[in-house]
């Protein structure tokens, strides 16, 4: 038998947010995202959701300017859709829904996340110079595909990586505010293959603590390339 239908805002407060607080490091981000979602969908019963309703939200939210007068990035919109999809998935687990309406809504196409400095041949030469299995290679691949600064990469912890939504939370950015960075297949492959023997994603191999710098090995790689 199906579980009783529930209003969206009730399910968010009673089910999703307690789950997020217990299981996710991005709980604070989820709270802010849920405020936006509840504001838009308040009063809607879960079984009344349709893909078109979510598509309308996506378009309105993307076009609506922020308080700074700027349009939201596709990555921000997509992260809101990911949270919404997780809410529906939990509703399916509780037999409130049978189908996730987010599954038929396309995500926004992401803008190229990296500032292009190296040509394709230069990238290949640099990666060849550092070798296929080195820590430095992994750092370079992440830098090329995310646009993160060296300090941001070396400060990354496993708690900052959300493999389910394919994003990372950069907590110590230059602006002082955390930001969400989408991960492509190249980065996901690198991260998925790394050992988790430290809380840092790229720890010092000898101490397991945060790696302070890769300047010397990077300079060597540049000369070899």
N, CA, C and O of each residue as an XYZ file, in Angstrom:
900
protein
N       0.838     -1.193      0.000
C       0.000      0.000      0.000
C       0.875      1.246      0.000
O       1.937      1.287      0.621
N       0.402      2.247     -0.707
C       1.149      3.492     -0.760
C       1.074      4.223      0.575
O       0.080      4.145      1.297
N       2.140      4.924      0.875
C       2.132      5.784      2.053
C       1.284      7.017      1.757
O       1.112      7.369      0.591
N       0.755      7.676      2.774
C      -0.044      8.883      2.544
C       0.765      9.966      1.834
O       1.965     10.113      2.065
N       0.096     10.715      0.976
C       0.758     11.827      0.293
C       1.140     12.892      1.315
O       0.507     13.021      2.363
N       2.169     13.639      0.999
C       2.645     14.669      1.927
C       2.971     15.947      1.172
O       3.353     15.916      0.002
N       2.815     17.064      1.858
C       3.203     18.333      1.251
C       4.727     18.413      1.171
O       5.445     17.880      2.016
N       5.188     19.089      0.136
C       6.619     19.184     -0.130
C       7.373     19.742      1.067
O       8.382     19.176      1.488
N       6.885     20.859      1.621
C       7.618     21.523      2.703
C       7.676     20.651      3.956
O       8.667     20.676      4.686
N       6.610     19.877      4.207
C       6.600     18.996      5.377
C       7.636     17.883      5.216
O       8.342     17.543      6.166
N       7.720     17.325      4.022
C       8.669     16.247      3.775
C      10.107     16.757      3.891
O      10.980     16.058      4.404
N      10.341     17.966      3.417
C      11.680     18.561      3.506
C      12.095     18.737      4.962
O      13.202     18.357      5.342
N      11.222     19.305      5.769
C      11.545     19.597      7.172
C      11.616     18.323      8.016
O      12.496     18.187      8.866
N      10.697     17.400      7.782
C      10.587     16.226      8.650
C      11.491     15.066      8.223
O      11.858     14.228      9.047
N      11.847     15.018      6.942
C      12.587     13.856      6.441
C      13.932     14.206      5.838
O      14.956     13.651      6.236
N      13.942     15.138      4.864
C      15.196     15.389      4.151
C      16.228     16.116      5.006
O      17.374     15.674      5.082
N      15.859     17.204      5.641
C      16.842     17.984      6.401
C      17.425     17.209      7.581
O      18.627     17.320      7.821
N      16.642     16.430      8.330
C      17.268     15.594      9.373
C      18.271     14.606      8.786
O      19.321     14.361      9.380
N      17.956     14.041      7.631
C      18.911     13.132      6.963
C      20.177     13.888      6.583
O      21.284     13.398      6.802
N      20.017     15.079      6.014
C      21.168     15.871      5.583
C      22.048     16.261      6.758
O      23.274     16.206      6.667
N      21.421     16.658      7.870
C      22.184     17.080      9.045
C      23.015     15.929      9.610
O      24.125     16.140     10.097
N      22.479     14.732      9.544
C      23.167     13.564     10.100
C      24.246     13.022      9.178
O      25.286     12.557      9.644
N      24.006     13.077      7.872
C      24.847     12.346      6.929
C      25.719     13.192      6.017
O      26.622     12.657      5.373
N      25.481     14.485      5.941
C      26.164     15.273      4.914
C      26.903     16.465      5.513
O      26.411     17.133      6.422
N      28.098     16.713      4.978
C      28.862     17.895      5.378
C      28.317     19.166      4.721
O      28.626     20.278      5.151
N      27.513     18.990      3.686
C      26.959     20.149      2.979
C      25.607     20.563      3.571
O      24.805     21.200      2.888
N      25.346     20.205      4.839
C      24.046     20.480      5.455
C      23.674     21.958      5.390
O      22.537     22.299      5.065
N      24.630     22.837      5.698
C      24.314     24.274      5.689
C      23.906     24.740      4.299
O      22.990     25.548      4.148
N      24.598     24.221      3.282
C      24.221     24.552      1.901
C      22.828     24.018      1.598
O      22.024     24.690      0.952
N      22.544     22.798      2.071
C      21.238     22.197      1.821
C      20.122     23.017      2.460
O      19.042     23.151      1.884
N      20.371     23.559      3.631
C      19.357     24.386      4.304
C      18.998     25.592      3.435
O      17.821     25.900      3.243
N      20.021     26.268      2.912
C      19.771     27.443      2.069
C      19.052     27.057      0.782
O      18.156     27.764      0.321
N      19.454     25.933      0.210
C      18.820     25.474     -1.028
C      17.358     25.111     -0.772
O      16.484     25.419     -1.584
N      17.099     24.461      0.352
C      15.724     24.067      0.670
C      14.826     25.279      0.915
O      13.627     25.221      0.640
N      15.383     26.367      1.423
C      14.591     27.599      1.576
C      14.087     28.079      0.228
O      12.939     28.506      0.100
N      14.959     28.007     -0.790
C      14.564     28.407     -2.148
C      13.509     27.460     -2.702
O      12.515     27.899     -3.280
N      13.728     26.157     -2.525
C      12.796     25.164     -3.053
C      11.430     25.253     -2.397
O      10.403     25.200     -3.073
N      11.420     25.389     -1.069
C      10.151     25.472     -0.348
C       9.404     26.749     -0.725
O       8.180     26.746     -0.862
N      10.146     27.830     -0.889
C       9.508     29.091     -1.288
C       8.786     28.947     -2.621
O       7.716     29.520     -2.826
N       9.387     28.171     -3.529
C       8.802     28.022     -4.873
C       7.671     26.995     -4.891
O       6.657     27.201     -5.558
N       7.841     25.885     -4.156
C       6.903     24.766     -4.273
C       5.975     24.613     -3.065
O       5.278     23.604     -2.960
N       5.951     25.573     -2.165
C       5.166     25.454     -0.935
C       3.698     25.169     -1.239
O       3.088     25.801     -2.102
N       3.151     24.202     -0.508
C       1.742     23.848     -0.682
C       1.498     22.741     -1.684
O       0.384     22.227     -1.784
N       2.536     22.365     -2.432
C       2.393     21.318     -3.450
C       2.560     19.940     -2.815
O       3.525     19.696     -2.091
N       1.632     19.055     -3.086
C       1.762     17.679     -2.621
C       2.739     16.933     -3.521
O       2.818     17.191     -4.722
N       3.477     16.011     -2.928
C       4.546     15.329     -3.660
C       4.027     14.621     -4.901
O       4.698     14.623     -5.933
N       2.851     14.018     -4.824
C       2.335     13.266     -5.972
C       1.805     14.170     -7.081
O       1.461     13.693     -8.162
N       1.737     15.470     -6.816
C       1.282     16.398     -7.857
C       2.425     16.976     -8.682
O       2.190     17.700     -9.650
N       3.672     16.656     -8.298
C       4.809     17.188     -9.048
C       4.876     16.565    -10.436
O       4.618     15.374    -10.615
N       5.227     17.397    -11.413
C       5.427     16.932    -12.783
C       6.781     17.451    -13.274
O       7.296     18.433    -12.740
N       7.360     16.799    -14.284
C       8.610     17.306    -14.857
C       8.488     18.751    -15.339
O       9.444     19.520    -15.239
N       7.311     19.124    -15.865
C       7.142     20.482    -16.364
C       7.223     21.509    -15.239
O       7.753     22.602    -15.436
N       6.702     21.167    -14.064
C       6.802     22.080    -12.920
C       8.256     22.327    -12.552
O       8.643     23.450    -12.231
N       9.053     21.277    -12.601
C      10.471     21.417    -12.259
C      11.215     22.164    -13.349
O      12.115     22.952    -13.061
N      10.846     21.925    -14.594
C      11.444     22.667    -15.706
C      11.143     24.156    -15.561
O      12.014     24.991    -15.802
N       9.924     24.488    -15.170
C       9.559     25.898    -14.975
C      10.394     26.518    -13.863
O      10.876     27.643    -13.993
N      10.564     25.769    -12.755
C      11.406     26.262    -11.661
C      12.827     26.510    -12.152
O      13.417     27.547    -11.850
N      13.373     25.571    -12.899
C      14.735     25.706    -13.410
C      14.901     26.986    -14.215
O      15.876     27.715    -14.039
N      13.945     27.256    -15.099
C      14.042     28.438    -15.958
C      13.877     29.730    -15.168
O      14.604     30.698    -15.390
N      12.917     29.740    -14.247
C      12.672     30.948    -13.442
C      13.869     31.247    -12.544
O      14.326     32.386    -12.459
N      14.370     30.207    -11.875
C      15.477     30.390    -10.936
C      16.739     30.836    -11.660
O      17.491     31.662    -11.143
N      16.977     30.297    -12.851
C      18.178     30.655    -13.614
C      18.119     32.110    -14.075
O      19.130     32.812    -14.049
N      16.951     32.557    -14.493
C      16.810     33.906    -15.051
C      16.650     34.982    -13.977
O      16.946     36.154    -14.210
N      16.179     34.569    -12.798
C      15.960     35.555    -11.733
C      17.301     36.058    -11.215
O      18.126     35.254    -10.783
N      17.539     37.366    -11.246
C      18.839     37.880    -10.794
C      19.033     37.723     -9.298
O      18.069     37.736     -8.533
N      20.274     37.575     -8.890
C      20.601     37.500     -7.469
C      20.515     38.897     -6.862
O      20.218     39.868     -7.558
N      20.774     38.987     -5.575
C      20.720     40.296     -4.907
C      21.816     41.221     -5.411
O      21.754     42.435     -5.216
N      22.833     40.634     -6.067
C      23.902     41.442     -6.661
C      23.616     41.795     -8.110
O      24.438     42.419     -8.781
N      22.439     41.389     -8.592
C      22.052     41.736     -9.959
C      22.627     40.822    -11.020
O      22.522     41.119    -12.211
N      23.233     39.717    -10.615
C      23.841     38.803    -11.582
C      22.970     37.570    -11.754
O      22.219     37.189    -10.856
N      23.085     36.951    -12.931
C      22.376     35.704    -13.179
C      23.115     34.560    -12.486
O      24.344     34.554    -12.411
N      22.356     33.604    -11.986
C      22.972     32.453    -11.323
C      23.715     31.580    -12.323
O      23.344     31.494    -13.493
N      24.761     30.941    -11.845
C      25.542     30.068    -12.715
C      24.781     28.774    -12.958
O      23.982     28.367    -12.114
N      25.009     28.115    -14.094
C      24.384     26.809    -14.335
C      24.707     25.796    -13.249
O      23.864     24.970    -12.902
N      25.931     25.852    -12.704
C      26.314     24.903    -11.653
C      25.440     25.082    -10.414
O      25.052     24.097     -9.786
N      25.129     26.323    -10.056
C      24.274     26.593     -8.898
C      22.865     26.058     -9.124
O      22.282     25.429     -8.242
N      22.325     26.312    -10.308
C      20.982     25.818    -10.643
C      20.958     24.294    -10.600
O      20.034     23.693    -10.052
N      21.985     23.676    -11.186
C      22.040     22.213    -11.221
C      22.145     21.618     -9.821
O      21.596     20.548     -9.559
N      22.842     22.300     -8.926
C      22.953     21.783     -7.563
C      21.601     21.832     -6.859
O      21.279     20.929     -6.086
N      20.808     22.866     -7.111
C      19.459     22.927     -6.559
C      18.614     21.770     -7.094
O      17.835     21.169     -6.355
N      18.773     21.464     -8.381
C      18.035     20.346     -8.963
C      18.487     19.013     -8.360
O      17.679     18.099     -8.198
N      19.771     18.902     -8.030
C      20.283     17.676     -7.422
C      19.671     17.450     -6.043
O      19.298     16.329     -5.697
N      19.570     18.522     -5.260
C      18.940     18.409     -3.946
C      17.470     18.039     -4.099
O      16.955     17.193     -3.367
N      16.804     18.670     -5.046
C      15.392     18.365     -5.293
C      15.223     16.895     -5.692
O      14.297     16.224     -5.236
N      16.121     16.408     -6.539
C      16.064     15.012     -6.967
C      16.269     14.056     -5.791
O      15.617     13.015     -5.712
N      17.172     14.412     -4.885
C      17.412     13.582     -3.704
C      16.162     13.541     -2.821
O      15.840     12.496     -2.256
N      15.465     14.657     -2.700
C      14.233     14.693     -1.911
C      13.212     13.724     -2.494
O      12.569     12.976     -1.757
N      13.064     13.737     -3.814
C      12.114     12.828     -4.459
C      12.555     11.364     -4.322
O      11.720     10.472     -4.168
N      13.855     11.127     -4.378
C      14.366      9.765     -4.213
C      14.018      9.223     -2.829
O      13.667      8.053     -2.677
N      14.120     10.085     -1.832
C      13.762      9.668     -0.476
C      12.261      9.424     -0.364
O      11.822      8.547      0.380
N      11.479     10.202     -1.107
C      10.026      9.985     -1.111
C       9.690      8.643     -1.761
O       8.741      7.974     -1.351
N      10.461      8.250     -2.767
C      10.272      6.940     -3.392
C      10.609      5.833     -2.394
O       9.900      4.831     -2.304
N      11.691      6.020     -1.651
C      12.097      5.025     -0.649
C      11.018      4.819      0.421
O      10.900      3.743      1.006
N      10.238      5.874      0.659
C       9.182      5.782      1.679
C       7.808      5.475      1.087
O       6.784      5.599      1.759
N       7.806      5.065     -0.204
C       6.582      4.668     -0.909
C       5.568      5.794     -1.057
O       4.371      5.549     -1.210
N       6.056      7.027     -1.009
C       5.175      8.162     -1.276
C       5.089      8.410     -2.784
O       4.039      8.797     -3.296
N       6.191      8.186     -3.483
C       6.242      8.345     -4.938
C       6.700      7.058     -5.593
O       7.336      6.213     -4.963
N       6.367      6.919     -6.869
C       6.849      5.785     -7.648
C       7.924      6.198     -8.643
O       8.794      5.399     -8.991
N       7.865      7.455     -9.104
C       8.798      7.944    -10.125
C       9.356      9.287     -9.685
O       8.635     10.112     -9.124
N      10.643      9.505     -9.941
C      11.290     10.784     -9.644
C      11.063     11.740    -10.805
O      11.615     11.519    -11.883
N      10.269     12.798    -10.625
C       9.986     13.716    -11.740
C      11.208     14.485    -12.227
O      11.188     15.049    -13.321
N      12.277     14.513    -11.420
C      13.501     15.217    -11.848
C      14.247     14.462    -12.945
O      15.045     15.047    -13.677
N      13.985     13.173    -13.053
C      14.739     12.354    -13.989
C      14.526     12.780    -15.434
O      15.380     12.527    -16.283
N      13.422     13.411    -15.719
C      13.114     13.820    -17.100
C      13.421     15.293    -17.351
O      13.063     15.835    -18.397
N      14.081     15.939    -16.395
C      14.439     17.357    -16.548
C      15.937     17.456    -16.805
O      16.739     16.983    -16.000
N      16.311     18.059    -17.904
C      17.719     18.183    -18.257
C      18.403     19.229    -17.385
O      17.826     20.271    -17.076
N      19.620     18.940    -16.999
C      20.424     19.917    -16.266
C      20.946     20.966    -17.254
O      21.047     20.715    -18.455
N      21.271     22.134    -16.724
C      21.836     23.183    -17.567
C      23.248     22.812    -17.999
O      24.000     22.180    -17.257
N      23.577     23.207    -19.179
C      24.920     22.945    -19.680
C      25.915     23.817    -18.923
O      25.743     25.031    -18.815
N      26.957     23.175    -18.402
C      27.933     23.901    -17.602
C      28.877     24.697    -18.475
O      29.294     24.259    -19.547
N      29.201     25.880    -17.982
C      30.218     26.674    -18.651
C      31.575     26.030    -18.401
O      31.755     25.332    -17.403
N      32.514     26.255    -19.283
C      33.858     25.707    -19.084
C      34.421     26.260    -17.789
O      34.530     27.474    -17.620
N      34.778     25.372    -16.875
C      35.168     25.783    -15.532
C      36.624     26.217    -15.406
O      37.026     26.757    -14.376
N      37.406     25.986    -16.438
C      38.813     26.303    -16.262
C      39.236     27.473    -17.146
O      38.710     27.663    -18.243
N      40.178     28.239    -16.659
C      40.769     29.294    -17.461
C      41.843     28.657    -18.339
O      42.778     28.037    -17.832
N      41.712     28.806    -19.621
C      42.607     28.108    -20.525
C      43.936     28.836    -20.615
O      43.996     29.978    -21.071
N      44.990     28.183    -20.187
C      46.331     28.743    -20.242
C      47.207     27.882    -21.140
O      47.934     28.398    -21.989
N      47.135     26.572    -20.951
C      47.942     25.654    -21.738
C      47.162     25.180    -22.964
O      45.944     25.012    -22.911
N      47.878     24.969    -24.062
C      47.261     24.343    -25.226
C      47.100     22.859    -24.947
O      47.654     22.340    -23.978
N      46.346     22.181    -25.790
C      46.127     20.749    -25.587
C      47.447     19.980    -25.637
O      47.668     19.073    -24.835
N      48.315     20.337    -26.571
C      49.599     19.640    -26.674
C      50.477     19.918    -25.467
O      51.223     19.044    -25.027
N      50.393     21.138    -24.924
C      51.176     21.480    -23.732
C      50.678     20.703    -22.512
O      51.473     20.253    -21.687
N      49.364     20.551    -22.408
C      48.812     19.764    -21.308
C      49.302     18.322    -21.392
O      49.713     17.735    -20.391
N      49.254     17.766    -22.589
C      49.689     16.380    -22.775
C      51.166     16.221    -22.415
O      51.556     15.242    -21.779
N      51.975     17.186    -22.826
C      53.407     17.115    -22.532
C      53.665     17.211    -21.032
O      54.525     16.510    -20.500
N      52.917     18.083    -20.351
C      53.095     18.242    -18.913
C      52.688     16.967    -18.169
O      53.399     16.512    -17.272
N      51.549     16.398    -18.544
C      51.087     15.180    -17.866
C      52.005     14.001    -18.148
O      52.202     13.140    -17.292
N      52.559     13.966    -19.340
C      53.512     12.898    -19.664
C      54.779     13.044    -18.828
O      55.388     12.051    -18.428
N      55.170     14.291    -18.569
C      56.397     14.541    -17.814
C      56.263     14.133    -16.352
O      57.251     13.731    -15.738
N      55.066     14.226    -15.782
C      54.902     13.900    -14.364
C      54.635     12.411    -14.144
O      54.691     11.933    -13.011
N      54.344     11.672    -15.223
C      54.114     10.238    -15.080
C      52.662      9.922    -14.799
O      51.902     10.806    -14.403
N      52.260      8.663    -15.000
C      50.838      8.295    -14.921
C      50.279      8.107    -13.520
O      49.064      8.189    -13.341
N      51.118      7.859    -12.518
C      50.595      7.468    -11.208
C      51.034      8.376    -10.069
O      50.935      7.984     -8.906
N      51.506      9.553    -10.363
C      52.042     10.412     -9.309
C      50.965     11.298     -8.692
O      49.955     11.608     -9.324
N      51.203     11.696     -7.447
C      50.303     12.624     -6.771
C      50.226     13.945     -7.529
O      49.156     14.545     -7.634
N      51.368     14.397     -8.057
C      51.388     15.663     -8.782
C      50.474     15.602    -10.002
O      49.786     16.574    -10.311
N      50.464     14.475    -10.688
C      49.593     14.336    -11.858
C      48.133     14.518    -11.444
O      47.366     15.199    -12.125
N      47.762     13.910    -10.331
C      46.385     14.034     -9.859
C      46.038     15.486     -9.534
O      44.952     15.959     -9.868
N      46.951     16.180     -8.890
C      46.723     17.597     -8.567
C      46.558     18.419     -9.836
O      45.688     19.287     -9.906
N      47.390     18.151    -10.845
C      47.336     18.907    -12.099
C      46.020     18.637    -12.824
O      45.391     19.566    -13.331
N      45.600     17.367    -12.877
C      44.343     17.035    -13.552
C      43.165     17.744    -12.880
O      42.284     18.266    -13.562
N      43.150     17.761    -11.559
C      42.074     18.455    -10.841
C      42.117     19.953    -11.140
O      41.077     20.577    -11.348
N      43.314     20.525    -11.161
C      43.446     21.959    -11.438
C      42.945     22.299    -12.845
O      42.219     23.275    -13.034
N      43.338     21.487    -13.827
C      42.960     21.750    -15.219
C      41.455     21.636    -15.437
O      40.892     22.339    -16.277
N      40.805     20.756    -14.684
C      39.393     20.476    -14.931
C      38.428     21.170    -13.987
O      37.215     21.068    -14.170
N      38.928     21.864    -12.995
C      38.038     22.568    -12.060
C      38.324     24.057    -11.951
O      37.449     24.830    -11.563
N      39.553     24.468    -12.291
C      39.916     25.870    -12.116
C      40.289     26.217    -10.690
O      40.472     27.393    -10.379
N      40.409     25.220     -9.802
C      40.791     25.486     -8.417
C      42.238     25.953     -8.338
O      43.087     25.547     -9.131
N      42.499     26.816     -7.362
C      43.864     27.248     -7.099
C      44.617     26.153     -6.345
O      44.014     25.255     -5.759
N      45.939     26.248     -6.374
C      46.773     25.239     -5.729
C      46.407     25.076     -4.251
O      46.247     23.953     -3.774
N      46.277     26.180     -3.535
C      45.967     26.109     -2.111
C      44.616     25.471     -1.846
O      44.449     24.749     -0.863
N      43.646     25.735     -2.721
C      42.322     25.141     -2.559
C      42.374     23.630     -2.761
O      41.699     22.878     -2.058
N      43.180     23.192     -3.727
C      43.299     21.756     -4.000
C      43.980     21.042     -2.835
O      43.516     19.993     -2.388
N      45.072     21.607     -2.350
C      45.811     20.960     -1.268
C      45.030     20.957      0.046
O      45.304     20.142      0.926
N      44.066     21.857      0.182
C      43.252     21.915      1.401
C      42.032     21.004      1.339
O      41.324     20.854      2.335
N      41.777     20.394      0.181
C      40.595     19.563      0.021
C      40.606     18.369      0.984
O      41.628     17.706      1.167
N      39.454     18.116      1.585
C      39.280     16.937      2.442
C      38.196     16.053      1.817
O      37.382     16.517      1.019
N      38.204     14.792      2.189
C      37.223     13.874      1.621
C      35.804     14.297      1.969
O      34.871     14.017      1.217
N      35.633     14.971      3.104
C      34.308     15.454      3.480
C      33.789     16.512      2.511
O      32.588     16.778      2.466
N      34.695     17.121      1.731
C      34.296     18.169      0.794
C      33.796     17.606     -0.532
O      33.263     18.343     -1.362
N      33.966     16.296     -0.734
C      33.611     15.679     -2.010
C      32.252     14.998     -1.899
O      32.043     14.162     -1.020
N      31.327     15.356     -2.793
C      30.008     14.720     -2.841
C      29.936     13.917     -4.139
O      29.577     14.446     -5.191
N      30.282     12.629     -4.047
C      30.308     11.790     -5.244
C      28.908     11.575     -5.805
O      28.741     11.409     -7.013
N      27.904     11.579     -4.934
C      26.536     11.344     -5.398
C      26.071     12.441     -6.349
O      25.447     12.171     -7.376
N      26.386     13.679     -5.990
C      25.971     14.807     -6.836
C      27.076     15.256     -7.790
O      26.876     16.152     -8.611
N      28.226     14.632     -7.672
C      29.369     14.926     -8.547
C      29.789     16.393     -8.436
O      29.955     17.093     -9.435
N      29.954     16.831     -7.181
C      30.417     18.191     -6.912
C      31.386     18.165     -5.735
O      31.450     17.183     -4.994
N      32.133     19.242     -5.569
C      32.933     19.435     -4.372
C      32.597     20.790     -3.769
O      32.248     21.734     -4.477
N      32.708     20.866     -2.451
C      32.466     22.120     -1.734
C      33.824     22.717     -1.384
O      34.564     22.154     -0.577
N      34.151     23.852     -1.988
C      35.404     24.534     -1.685
C      35.125     25.508     -0.548
O      34.519     26.560     -0.751
N      35.571     25.145      0.647
C      35.229     25.934      1.840
C      36.137     27.138      2.022
O      35.706     28.173      2.531
N      37.399     27.008      1.607
C      38.355     28.101      1.790
C      38.715     28.688      0.431
O      39.773     28.391     -0.124
N      37.829     29.520     -0.096
C      38.082     30.157     -1.382
C      38.638     31.561     -1.164
O      38.651     32.066     -0.042
N      39.088     32.174     -2.227
C      39.708     33.497     -2.133
C      38.714     34.541     -1.632
O      39.092     35.489     -0.943
N      37.423     34.358     -1.989
C      36.401     35.315     -1.577
C      36.013     35.155     -0.107
O      35.355     36.021      0.467
N      36.428     34.040      0.493
C      36.075     33.774      1.875
C      34.761     33.047      2.027
O      34.377     32.679      3.137
N      34.061     32.833      0.917
C      32.784     32.139      0.951
C      32.936     30.760      0.310
O      33.676     30.614     -0.662
N      32.249     29.749      0.838
C      32.299     28.424      0.200
C      31.629     28.465     -1.160
O      30.697     29.240     -1.377
N      32.097     27.641     -2.066
C      31.461     27.567     -3.381
C      31.394     26.117     -3.845
O      32.169     25.269     -3.403
N      30.460     25.855     -4.738
C      30.221     24.515     -5.255
C      30.865     24.393     -6.626
O      30.629     25.225     -7.502
N      31.676     23.361     -6.817
C      32.374     23.151     -8.089
C      31.955     21.799     -8.658
O      32.133     20.774     -7.999
N      31.399     21.778     -9.877
C      31.020     20.492    -10.484
C      32.248     19.695    -10.890
O      33.291     20.268    -11.206
N      32.125     18.364    -10.881
C      33.230     17.474    -11.211
C      32.917     16.713    -12.491
O      31.850     16.112    -12.619
N      33.858     16.740    -13.446
C      33.654     15.959    -14.661
C      34.240     14.559    -14.479
O      34.762     14.231    -13.413
N      34.151     13.743    -15.518
C      34.579     12.347    -15.411
C      36.070     12.220    -15.128
O      36.489     11.302    -14.422
N      36.877     13.131    -15.672
C      38.322     13.062    -15.450
C      38.650     13.209    -13.967
O      39.473     12.467    -13.430
N      38.002     14.173    -13.309
C      38.256     14.395    -11.884
C      37.668     13.266    -11.047
O      38.300     12.807    -10.096
N      36.461     12.814    -11.393
C      35.835     11.729    -10.642
C      36.683     10.456    -10.706
O      36.784      9.723     -9.722
N      37.286     10.199    -11.857
C      38.141      9.018    -12.004
C      39.372      9.127    -11.114
O      39.775      8.156    -10.473
N      39.971     10.328    -11.080
C      41.147     10.546    -10.232
C      40.796     10.369     -8.761
O      41.488      9.656     -8.034
N      39.723     11.017     -8.325
C      39.346     10.971     -6.913
C      38.911      9.570     -6.504
O      39.225      9.107     -5.407
N      38.185      8.899     -7.396
C      37.710      7.563     -7.072
C      38.828      6.542     -6.924
O      38.659      5.521     -6.258
N      39.967      6.817     -7.544
C      41.082      5.887     -7.479
C      42.077      6.156     -6.375
O      43.011      5.379     -6.176
N      41.888      7.262     -5.643
C      42.842      7.608     -4.592
C      42.504      6.902     -3.278
O      41.334      6.714     -2.942
N      43.529      6.522     -2.555
C      43.336      5.893     -1.248
C      42.894      6.936     -0.224
O      43.312      8.092     -0.281
N      42.055      6.518      0.700
C      41.544      7.435      1.723
C      42.212      7.119      3.063
O      41.547      6.754      4.033
N      43.521      7.265      3.096
C      44.260      6.990      4.327
C      44.578      8.271      5.091
O      45.416      8.276      5.993
N      43.907      9.344      4.724
C      44.048     10.631      5.417
C      42.758     11.395      5.205
O      42.009     11.102      4.273
N      42.489     12.369      6.057
C      41.295     13.181      5.836
C      41.483     14.114      4.647
O      40.507     14.617      4.090
N      42.749     14.352      4.250
C      43.030     15.188      3.088
C      43.023     14.338      1.821
O      43.444     13.181      1.828
N      42.539     14.931      0.742
C      42.499     14.217     -0.536
C      43.910     14.030     -1.083
O      44.232     12.984     -1.646
N      44.751     15.052     -0.914
C      46.133     15.000     -1.397
C      47.093     15.242     -0.233
O      47.684     16.318     -0.137
N      47.254     14.262      0.648
C      48.084     14.467      1.834
C      49.569     14.295      1.529
O      49.946     13.777      0.477
N      50.390     14.732      2.456
C      51.812     14.431      2.405
C      51.973     12.917      2.543
O      51.522     12.344      3.535
N      52.610     12.254      1.564
C      52.713     10.794      1.605
C      53.431     10.263      2.840
O      53.192      9.127      3.251
N      54.299     11.061      3.434
C      55.075     10.604      4.580
C      54.337     10.791      5.904
O      54.415      9.943      6.794
N      53.620     11.911      6.025
C      53.001     12.245      7.315
C      51.490     12.049      7.331
O      50.905     11.890      8.402
N      50.846     12.057      6.161
C      49.391     11.968      6.110
C      48.700     13.285      6.397
O      47.476     13.389      6.311
N      49.498     14.300      6.741
C      48.938     15.629      7.010
C      48.839     16.419      5.709
O      49.169     15.917      4.635
N      48.381     17.655      5.823
C      48.202     18.454      4.619
C      49.532     18.667      3.912
O      50.541     18.982      4.543
N      49.521     18.491      2.602
C      50.693     18.745      1.780
C      50.855     20.253      1.630
O      49.928     20.944      1.208
N      52.030     20.759      1.974
C      52.222     22.214      1.981
C      52.412     22.799      0.591
O      51.915     23.888      0.304
N      53.133     22.081     -0.284
C      53.410     22.646     -1.598
C      53.823     21.555     -2.567
O      54.242     20.472     -2.158
N      53.703     21.849     -3.863
C      54.183     20.946     -4.921
C      55.076     21.722     -5.887
O      55.291     21.312     -7.027
N      55.588     22.847     -5.404
C      56.326     23.759     -6.275
C      57.563     23.094     -6.878
O      57.820     23.227     -8.075
N      58.324     22.383     -6.053
C      59.575     21.807     -6.547
C      59.313     20.739     -7.613
O      59.933     20.758     -8.676
N      58.394     19.807     -7.328
C      58.127     18.758     -8.294
C      57.443     19.316     -9.545
O      57.642     18.799    -10.645
N      56.636     20.372     -9.377
C      55.988     20.975    -10.528
C      57.005     21.672    -11.421
O      56.911     21.598    -12.646
N      57.965     22.340    -10.823
C      59.028     23.007    -11.601
C      59.836     21.988    -12.383
O      60.206     22.230    -13.532
N      60.111     20.842    -11.758
C      60.835     19.783    -12.448
C      60.043     19.272    -13.641
O      60.597     19.039    -14.715
N      58.747     19.101    -13.441
C      57.883     18.616    -14.525
C      57.835     19.612    -15.677
O      57.831     19.218    -16.843
N      57.799     20.887    -15.356
C      57.781     21.898    -16.405
C      59.062     21.849    -17.236
O      59.027     21.969    -18.461
N      60.193     21.672    -16.551
C      61.458     21.603    -17.291
C      61.479     20.359    -18.191
O      61.937     20.416    -19.332
N      60.983     19.249    -17.665
C      60.976     18.028    -18.457
C      60.012     18.111    -19.637
O      60.250     17.521    -20.691
N      58.922     18.850    -19.445
C      57.940     18.994    -20.528
C      58.472     19.888    -21.626
O      57.783     20.124    -22.619
